[in-house]
Amino acid sequence: MKPRHAEPARPGICRTCRHFRNAPSFLESHLAGLTSMSSAYADVRLDDGICLRHDVHLRATANCRDHQPAA
């Protein structure tokens, strides 16, 4: 049996990070073709957004070790 180590502290969630953007107008301007399919104002999007640091689309409840609190 391997020794158990303490779990690292949970990183901050994306919703509160300075690199996370999820305003519908921002998403529509940065995701080409989004408005032709639907709209970033749709309920199915929830509070998903884009991480500017990692250039990925993800949910606001995701977490990251590079989290930096928003100003």
C-alpha positions as CSV (number, residue, x, y, z in Angstrom):
1,M,0.0,0.0,0.0
2,K,1.4,3.4,-1.0
3,P,1.6,6.1,1.6
4,R,-1.1,8.7,1.3
5,H,-0.1,12.3,0.9
6,A,-2.1,15.3,1.7
7,E,-4.2,16.6,-1.2
8,P,-3.0,19.9,-2.6
9,A,-5.3,22.9,-1.9
10,R,-8.1,23.2,-4.4
11,P,-7.2,25.8,-7.0
12,G,-9.6,28.7,-7.6
13,I,-12.6,28.3,-9.8
14,C,-12.6,29.9,-13.2
15,R,-15.6,32.1,-12.5
16,T,-13.6,34.3,-10.1
17,C,-10.4,34.4,-12.2
18,R,-9.1,37.5,-14.0
19,H,-8.5,35.4,-17.2
20,F,-12.1,34.1,-17.5
21,R,-14.5,35.9,-19.8
22,N,-18.1,34.8,-20.2
23,A,-20.1,37.9,-21.3
24,P,-22.4,36.9,-24.2
25,S,-21.1,39.8,-26.3
26,F,-17.5,38.7,-25.7
27,L,-18.2,35.1,-26.7
28,E,-20.1,36.1,-29.8
29,S,-17.2,38.3,-31.0
30,H,-14.5,35.6,-30.2
31,L,-16.2,32.4,-31.4
32,A,-16.6,32.7,-35.1
33,G,-20.0,31.4,-36.4
34,L,-21.6,31.2,-33.0
35,T,-24.4,33.6,-33.9
36,S,-25.2,31.7,-37.1
37,M,-25.9,28.6,-34.9
38,S,-27.7,30.3,-32.0
39,S,-26.6,33.0,-29.6
40,A,-24.3,33.3,-26.6
41,Y,-27.4,34.5,-24.7
42,A,-28.8,30.9,-24.7
43,D,-29.8,29.2,-21.5
44,V,-27.9,26.1,-22.5
45,R,-24.6,27.9,-22.2
46,L,-25.1,28.5,-18.5
47,D,-22.1,30.5,-17.4
48,D,-19.5,28.8,-19.7
49,G,-16.7,31.1,-20.9
50,I,-13.3,31.4,-22.3
51,C,-10.0,31.3,-20.4
52,L,-7.7,33.9,-22.0
53,R,-4.6,32.4,-20.4
54,H,-5.1,28.9,-21.7
55,D,-7.3,29.7,-24.8
56,V,-10.0,27.2,-24.0
57,H,-13.8,27.2,-23.7
58,L,-14.9,25.8,-20.3
59,R,-17.5,25.9,-17.6
60,A,-17.3,28.6,-14.9
61,T,-17.1,26.0,-12.2
62,A,-13.9,24.5,-13.6
63,N,-10.7,25.1,-11.6
64,C,-7.1,25.8,-12.4
65,R,-3.8,26.0,-10.6
66,D,-3.1,29.3,-12.6
67,H,-6.1,31.0,-11.0
68,Q,-5.6,34.7,-10.3
69,P,-8.4,36.5,-8.5
70,A,-10.3,39.1,-10.6
71,A,-9.8,42.7,-9.6
